[in-house]
Amino acid sequence: MKVFKTLAELQLAAGSKIGSSEWILVTQEHIRLFAQATGDDQWIHLDVERAKLGPYKQTIAHGFLTLSLLPCISAATYSVEEVSMGLNYGLNKVRFPAPLPAGSRVRGHIKLLTCEPIEGGGAQLTTEVQIEMEGLEKPVCVAEMVSRLFVKAPN
């Protein structure tokens, strides 16, 4: 994990890759729980037997499940010591170039595109996150994520 002391130090990294996460296993149970939480119970995600006859020959993770890994990937990739809180602010672009089969391992690679000061003592970051699946050259998700980080209030 890359640790920055201040937002000013992080800002100096704009335009560069700031790190990669560890591998994360995406299990059929994760997929089932995501389907339960979201109500997206399409057979390609949940019906193991039917999926064997489908286009991917096994169940695949929801695209939005893959996308929901972004905060976990970010937190495992970098931190800023002076930051007390971070918020997801939105997404500019998202694509799912390849399916993510159940039982696969993924990791994220983060490039800091911008780090701009915001009112109230923080910064708005735009990062490009590429989520790769182990053994696959094409990413399973490419997203441009916008986050806001806020500095610790003085005592």
Sequence and secondary structure as in RCSB ss.txt:
>XXXX:A:sequence
MKVFKTLAELQLAAGSKIGSSEWILVTQEHIRLFAQATGDDQWIHLDVERAKLGPYKQTIAHGFLTLSLLPCISA
ATYSVEEVSMGLNYGLNKVRFPAPLPAGSRVRGHIKLLTCEPIEGGGAQLTTEVQIEMEGLEKPVCVAEMVSRLF
VKAPN
>XXXX:A:secstr
 EEESSHHHHHTTTTEEEEE   EEE HHHHHHHHHHH    HHHH HHHHTTSTTSS B  HHHHHTTHHHHHH
HHEEETTEEEEEEEEEEEEE  S  BTTEEEEEEEEEEEEEEETTTEEEEEEEEEEEETT SS SEEEEEEEEEE
E    
